[in-house]
Amino acid sequence: MRHFDDIFPFSAIVGQEQMKQALILNAINPLIGGVLIKGEKGTAKSTAARALAHLLPDRQVVEGCTFGCDPAETKGLCIDCQKKYPHLAATTARMRVIELPISATEDKVVGSLDIEHAIKMGEKKFEPGILAQAHRNILYVDEVNLLNDHIVDVLLDAAAMGMNFIEREGVSYVHPAAFILIGTMNPEEGELRPQLLDRFGLCVDIEGIHDAATRVEVIRRRQKYEDAPEEFIHTWEPQEQELRNRIVRAQRLLPDVVVSDEMLMMIAQICIDMAVDGHRADITMMKTAATIAAYHGRNAVNAEDVQEAASLVLSHRLRRRPFSEQQMDKQKMEQSIQKSQKDRQKPQHDHEHHDHGKPKENTMPDGSTTTVFAEGSPFRLNQQSVTQPRRIDAFRREGNGRRSVTESRDGKYVRSRIPKTIGPDIAIDATIRAAAPYQRERKGNLAVRIESTDLREKVRERRTGNTVLFVVDASGSMGAQQRMTAVKGAILSLLIDAYQKRDRVGLVVFRGRGAEVLLPPTSSVELARKYMQTLPVGGKTPLAHGLLKGLEVLRRELMVNRHAIPRMVLVSDGKANVSMGSGSPLDDAKEIAIHIRDEGISSLVIDSEQSFVAFGLAHQISDEMGAKYIRLEDLSGEGIADIVRGIGM
């Protein structure tokens, strides 16, 4: 029989040695700052995280403490334990894996006011959230790159400070929140915000095993585990205990590990030569190297420890621009180590040219240069703000700029208001404040007596992202080469901007007898780079097919993310010559253009007509779409990007 507590043994996981090493190092020394695991689905990421918690030894906790404080620590105790100190009763508890759901609200993550206690007793009481449960445990975030931005901000603050500060709904509270942060993501599903990416101490890129014999061993072990989990776990217990003891020995040895000045110079030199931003990489590499030395039973860090630490610490910090490859240059790192070792061996009087080891002003990592494609190249977007008119749509999204008021419950609570109709998202703090002046006049058994006129609802705010879909004519008509050059430059530029602002950009190409989605809406620069190498050109002009495909893509996007702001950019000369059925190709295109306008999709038509005799067909399509119209010959790629930013909402 399969029991809920049966966990696949950590030692039984086949392969993925670097991932297992990164997890073990964080278990030995949580100050490393967690690990980000990037890779395909089904590569034992979540299995390893849960197995790690089961592997680690039981820990001492204060009996009855909500946060599981350490009774041996004088610092980092919660408020209740501080009041009881030093009379703290101790007990043991197993380390747990606390999962942070992608759909978690801010209330659920940071904690909130205990509504039932406030109503019955008339007192404020804090109700702990996920961060409280995560203290001294493992916080596991699957698909961390898909987290809402305001949740990411809260997670960043708690991970950096080891404390959770709450100022909301009339509650002021602080509690410890020191945890091992484990995040997983698939790069093709979107990039991680750079601010959060750098917060992860270590990063591991994993992929499926390609050796047939090893894959067979994976199957065998999994089958044995599912057939008889208790027997399988018992079989691997000696290896588990051996690894557990090794981790405990490393934890005890870690405070005595020495990182010499020579090793510190080597760490600094590597970071300089690899052109890593900031100093977090240096500090994390030092901690990781010391932990590696402790894991191997040594009390001093050597060059091999530094090199091993660099491969875990630097891989996600090398990239300075989004379109460069994120890969470690091992040869360059080895040269940096050799250079550092040679500098140590030189006599003091040989160091006459002090600028030899200094970083050059324009030093850049190998992966930082902007990738240049066959047609077009990325450029810096004009960052001047574009004034946007106010808009209220079917989802009651209103506001200016990057943040908008939302009626959903997944935004950040910013203020309260009197509700038009009573809903589930009640602002308890504002409601109690509204009822407070009338308590003497009201009768009842509750500590706080609330009437319907006192009710206030929460006003939430969240970041709104644009979904910009380029629908591009790739037929063989004159000017196709220029179209591709300008549009590709604009798409690459918008993707660089999306990397920072959570916008999504897609590409539909129509030619021949139909249309295809060349690039689905994405903020993943990795996936974009793959599909943007070349664009197909040639054939007839199925304009109606392209518009219909673009409409379908935006409809699906709004079903997945109803807060997205859809925008369509059509690049064509309007000379449709392929119909949807037996009708006129141009009439078919106009009919679909009307549907696009009726669904409230903001659009822009860029006319690529270049013949001496202008037919103005693209202008007719623009009128039916209710779109802004502009000629391609008046634009550069940068101009397209600026115009897209200014499409009316």
N, C-alpha and C positions, 0 to 999 in steps of 0.2 A: 504493500500500500504506500502511496506517495504522501508524505507529510509536508505541511506548509513550511516547517523549519528546515527541511532538507535543502541544503545549499551545495551546488556543484563545487568540489574542492578546488581551491586556487592552484594547487600544485598539479592538478590533473589537466589543466588547460594546455592544449597543444599549441606550440609555437607562440607567436606574438611576444617574444622575449623582451623587446624594448618597452612595450606597454606594461608588462608585468613589473619590469624594473622601475618604471616611473611611479607606479602605484605603491610599490614597496618603499621607495625612497620617501614618498610623502607620508607614509605610515610611520616611518622612523622619525621624520622631521617635518611636522605639519607647517612649519614656518617657511618651507620652500614655496608654498603658495598654490598648491593644487596642480592638476594636470588636465590638459585639453587633449582629447583623443579624436582625431579626425580620420574618417575612413568610411568604407562601405558598410552597408547593413549586414548583419549576420556574421560579424567577425569577433564575437565574444566580448564586446565592450561592456554591456550591462552585466553579463555573467561575471566578468572579472571584478567589477565594482562591488557586487554583492558578496562575492567570494572573499574579497579582501576584508570586509567587515567581519565575516565569520572566522577568518583566519586569525585576526588580532586577538590578543589576550583580553580577558575581562579587566575592567578598570574600576577604580575606587570612585564612588559618587556619594554625595551627601544624601542621606536617606530622606525621602519625601520632597526633595528639591525638584521643581519643575524643569529646571535647566540642566540638572545633572552636574552641579559644580564639583570641583575637585577639593576634597576636605583638606588635602595637604598644601593647597595653595593659599597664600594670604592675599594675593591680588587676583582680580578677575572674578570675584565672587558676586553673585546676584545680591540684590538689596536685602532679601530675606535672610540669606546666609551671612551677610555682613552683620546683621543684627544679632544673630545667634553665636557668632564666632567668639571664642574658640570652642564652644560647646556644640560641636557638629558630629552627629551620629553618622557613621560611615557604613556603606554596604557596597556590594559589587554589582556591576551591570555590564552587559555585552554591548559592544559598539554596534550601532545600527546604521543602515543606509536610509537617509531621508530623501525622498524624491520630490523635486520641484516640478509640478506639472506645467506644461506650456500655457495652459489656460488659467493658471492661478491668478487671483486678483491680488491687489496690493494689501487689502485687509487680511487675506489668508496668509500672505508671506510675512509681513511685519508684525501682525497682531492688531487688535482693535479693542474698543470698549466692550466690556461684558454687558450686553444689553439687558439680559434678565436680571442680573444683580443690580444694575442701575435703577431699573423700574421698581423692583421689589424693596430694595434697601435704601434707595436714594443716595448711593455712594458710587464713586468712580472705582472701577476695578478693571485691571488690564487682563485681556484674554490673549495668551501667547499664540504666536503663529509658527510658520514653518522654520523661521530662523531660530526660534527658541528651541525647537526640537533638534535642530542641527548642531547645537553647541556640543563640542567634543565628540561629534559623530561625523559621518560622511554625508555631504550634501551632493546629491547626484542630479544633474540636469541633463536630460536627454534632449537632443536637438536644441542645444543652447543658443544657436544662431537664430532661432525662430521666436525667442522670448520677446515680449513686448518691451519697448524701450524704457518705460518707467519702472518696470520690474527689474530690468537690468541695472538701472541706476541704484536702486535699493540694494541689490545683491553686491554691486561694486563697493558701496560704502561699508557694508557689514564685513565683506571679505578683507578689505584694507585695514579696518580698525579693530576687528575682532569684537566689536560691540554693535548692538542695534539700538539706535536712538529713535524714539517714537514721540512725535509731536503732532497729534491728530485727535479730532473729535473731543477736544477738551482734556485729553489724556497726555501727560508728560511722563515718560518712562524710559528706562535704559536697562539693558540686560546683556550679559556676555553672549557672543555669537562667534566663537572661534571654531572653525570646522575645516575638514579636508574637502576642498572643492574639486569635484570630478565632473567635467563636461564632455559631452560627445556631440559630434556634428558630422553631417555629410556636406562637403564643400559645394557640391553641385546644387544644393537646396538653398544657397544664399551665404553671403559672407557674414562673419562676426564683426561687430563694431570694433574698430581698432582699440578703443579705450578698454573694452573687456578682454580683447585678445591679449593685450600686454599684461593684464592682471594675472593671467595664468602663469604660474612659475615655470611649468614644463609643458611641452607639446610633443605629441607622438603622432606620426602619420602611419596608418596601418592599412593593409589590404588583405584580400583573401589569399589563402595558401595555394600555390600553384604546383606543388609537388604532389603527385598522385598518391604515393605511399603515405605521406603525412596526412593527406585528406582522409585516407582510409582509416588512419588511427583516430582521427577526430570522430568519425562515424562510430567506430567500435566503442570508444569510451562513452560517447553519449548514449548509445544503445544499452550498454551495461548499466549506466546510471539510471536510465528510465525503467529498465526491467527490475532492478533491485537497488534502489537508492541507498538504503541503510548499509547494505553489504559493500557497495562501491565506496561510500564514504569511509567505512571502517578500513577498507583496504588501503586507502590513501592517507589515513590518519598519521602513520609514522612520518611521512614526508611533510604533512601539514605541521606536525609538532616540531620537527627539525627546523622548518622555516620560521615558525613562531618563535622558537628559542633564539634563532639568529637575529630576528628583528629586535627582541628584547635586549640581547647583548649589545646590539648596535645603538639602541636608545641610551643605554647606560654609558657606552664609550663615547658617544657624540660630544658631550661637554668637554672632554679632554683632547679632542682632535685639534691639532695645531695646523694652521694655514700660514706658512712662512711668507716673508716679504717677497721671496723669489716667485712663489706661486701666485701671489697677488699681482705682481708685475706681469706674469704670464697671462692671467685672466684679463687684466686691463688691456694688454697689447692685443689680445685676440679680439676683444670688443672694438678696439680702435680700428684694427685692420678690416674687420667685417662691417665697419661703419654702422654700428647699432645705435639707435636713438636712445638718449637718456642714460641713466645709471642703474636702472632696475636689473638689467641683464647681468652687470658685473656682480651685484650683490647676490642675486639668485644663483649665479654660477659658483660663487664662493660657498654658499650654503649647500648646494648640491654636491660639489666636489668633496666637502667635509663629510657629508652623509654617505657618499660612496666609499670613502676611506673607512668610516665606521662600520659599514656593512661588510667590508672585507677584513675587518678586525685589525685595522691599522690606526695608529694615533697621529699620523702625519699625512698630509695630502701630497701626492706626487703628480708628475706631468700626465700620466695616464688617467688619473682621476679627473683632472682638468679637461682633458680632451673628451672624455666620456660625458662629463657634465655639459660641455659646450654643445654637443650634438642634441641634447635634450632641451637646453635653455634657449638657443639662438634660432632654431629653425623657424619659429613663428614671429621673430623680431627682425629678420633680415630685410624683408620687403619694405621699401620706402614708398613705392607707387604700386597701384593695384594690378597693373598688367604684366609685371615681371614675374618670372618663375620663383616660387618659394622653395628653394632647395639649398641645402648646405653645400658650400664649396669646401669639401674635405681637404683638397690639395692646398687651398689657400690657408685653411686653418692650421695644417701641419707646417706650412712655411712660417706662419706667425709664431708657432711654438718653437721651431728651430731658431728663428730670429731672436726670440726672447732668451733662449738658452745660450746662444752665442754672445749676446750682450752681457750676460752674467759672467761669462768666462773672460771677457776682455778686461785688461787692467784699467784702473781708474783714469790714467793719463791718456788712454786712447780715445776717451770720450770728448774729443775736442769739438766735433760738429754736433752740437746739441739738437739741431733740427732734424737729425737723421731719423729719430724715432717718433717725431711729432706727426700728427695727422695732417695731411694736406687739406687746405681749405675746402677743396672741392671733392674730397674723398667720398665715394659713393659705393654701396655694395654692388656686387656684380649683377644682382637681379633688379637694380633700381632704374635702369634705363627704360624709357618709354618704348614699348614694342611698336614697330612700324609695320603696317600691313601692306598688302599689294595695292590697294587704293585707299587713300585717306589716312590720316594719323590723328591721334588724340591731341587735344589742346586744352588749355586752362579755360574754364567757363568764366564768363563775366559774372562776378558775385554780387553786383549791385542788385538790390531788391527790386522786384517788379510789383507795382501796386496791383492788388487783386480786388475786384469788387466783392462785396459780401454775397453769400449764397446760402440758401436754405433748401435742401433737397429732400427726397423721400425719407431719408434717415435723420432729418433735422440736424444736419451737420452745418454749423454756422461759425463764422469767424474769419480771421485773416491769417496769412502766413502759414508756418509749418505746424502750428498747434490749433486744434479746433475743438469746440464743445461737442460732446457726443452723448447720445441717449443710452448707449450701452453701458454695462456695468464693469467693463474692463479698462476704463480710463482712470486717471488719477483724480481723486476728490479734491477740488480746489475751493469750492464755496457751496452755499446752500441757497434755496429759494422756496417760495410758497408753491406747492404743486397745483397744477390745473386739475389733475385727477390723481388720486392716491395710488401710488405704485409700491413696488417692493424695496426700492432703494432709498430708505428713509435715513435722513441725517439726524442721528440720535442726539448729538451734542447741540445742534441748533434747535431741535424740537424741545429739549429740556430747558434750554435758555428761554425759549418763547413761552413755556408753561410756568417758569419760575415765579413771575410776579403775581400769579393768580392762585398760588397754593393755599393761602389762608382762606380764600373764598370757597374753595372746592372741598367736597367731602368724599371720603372713601377709605379703604383699608391699605392702599398702596402708599409707599413713601413719596412717590411723585405721581400726581394725578394729571393725566394728559387727555385733552379733548381734540377732536378732529381739526379745530382751527389752529392748534399748536403745531401741527405736523409740518415738517420741512423736508424737502428731498435734496439729495446730493446733486451737485452740478459737477460733472466729470469732464476732464480734458485729456486728450490724447494726441500724439503726433499723427498727422495725416500724411500719407505718402501718395505721390503721383504715380500712375501707371501710364507711361507714354508708349503707344504702339505705333511704330512706323509701318505703313502699308506702301510698299515700294514697287513701282513698275519696273520690271527687269526684262522687258521685251526687247526685241532687236531694233526698235525704232531709233532714229538719230538722237544722239546725246546720252545714250545709256551709260557710257563710260563716265561722263561728267556727273550723272545722277549718282552713280555708285560712289564716286569719290567724295562728293559732298555729304551724302547721307551717312556713309560709313564713318566719316570724321565726326559727324554730329552724334551718332550712336555711341561711339567710343568715349566721347567727351561726356555725354550724359551718364554713361555707366560709371565713369570716374566720380562724377558728382553723386550718383546713386550710392556708391560705396560708402559715402559719408552721411547721406541724408535718408537712406532707406527707400529711395525711389526705386521703381521697377521699370525696366525698358524692354520692349519686345520688338520683333521684326517679322512682318509677313511679306513675302515676295510673290508676285503673280506674273506668270509668263506662260507661253504655250497654250495649254487647254485648261489650266486651273491655277490654284494658289496653294501655297504651303507655308506653314509656320516654320520659318528658319530659326528663329530664336524666341521661345516662349517668354512671357514676362518674367524677368529675373533681376535680382540684384547681385547675382554671383558673377564676379568678374572672371572666375576660372572657367565657367561654362561659356560665358560670352566670348572669351578669347578663343575658345575652341571652335565656335561656330562662325566667328567673324573673319576667319582667315581668307575665305573667298566667298563671293556671291555669284550665283548663276545668272547669266545674261543671254538673251536670245529668244526668238519665237514670237508668237502673236501677243495680243494685249487683252487678256480676260479681266477687264477692270471690275466688272460686277462680282466676279468670283473673289477678287482681292478684297473688295469692300465687305462682302458677306463673311469671309473668313476673319477679317479684322473685327467685325461686330461680334462674331461668335467667341473670339478670344477674350474680348473685353467683358462680355456677358459672364463667361466662366470665371474671370478674374474677380468680378464683383460678387459672385456667389461665394467664392473662397474668402474674400476680404471686402466686406461691405463698406469699409471706411476708405477704400482706395478712391482716388480722384481720377477717373478715366479720361485720357486724352488720345486723340488719333491724329497722326500726321500722314496725309496722303501725298506721295510724290509721283506725279504722272503728267503726261501731256493730254490725258483725257480721250485719246483716240482709241476707244474701245472697238474691238472687232471680233469678239467672241461673246455670244449671248448665253444666257442661262437656259434658254429653251428655244422657242421658235420666234421670239420677239426681237426687237431691235437691241443690239448690244448696249447702245448709249442709254436707251430708255430703262433697261434693266439696272444699269448702274445708278441712274437717277432715282429709281424706286428704292433701292437699298440705301442711298444717301439720305432719303427722307426718313427712313427708319432710324438711321444713326442720329439724325437731328431730334426726332421725337423721343428718343431714349435719353436725351440730355447729355450726350457725349460731346464735350468740347473738342473742336477739330480745327485743323489747319490744312489747307491745300497749297502745295508748292508746285507751280506749273513749270514743267520742264520742256515745254514746246519751244523749238528753236528754228523752225522753218521760216522762210521769208514771208509766206502767207499764213497769218495766224487765224486759226479756226475758233479759238476761245472756248474749246470744249471743257477744259479743266475749270474754267471760270463758271461754266454752267453747273458743273458738279458741285463746286464750292457754294453756289447759291442754294442748291437743294439741301446741302448739309448744314447750312447756316454757319459755314466755316469762315475763318479768316483766309484771305487769298494773297499770295505773293508769288512773284516769278523767281525761278531758280537762278537765272542769270544775274540777279541783283544780290545774290547771297554768296557768302563763303560758308564752309562747314560751321564756323563759329557763329555766323549769322543765323543759321538754322537753329542752333542750340539756344540762342538768345530769344528767338521768336517763339520757340516751343515753350520757354519759361513764361512767356507773356500771353499765352492763349487764355482767353477769358474763361472764368470758372462759372 
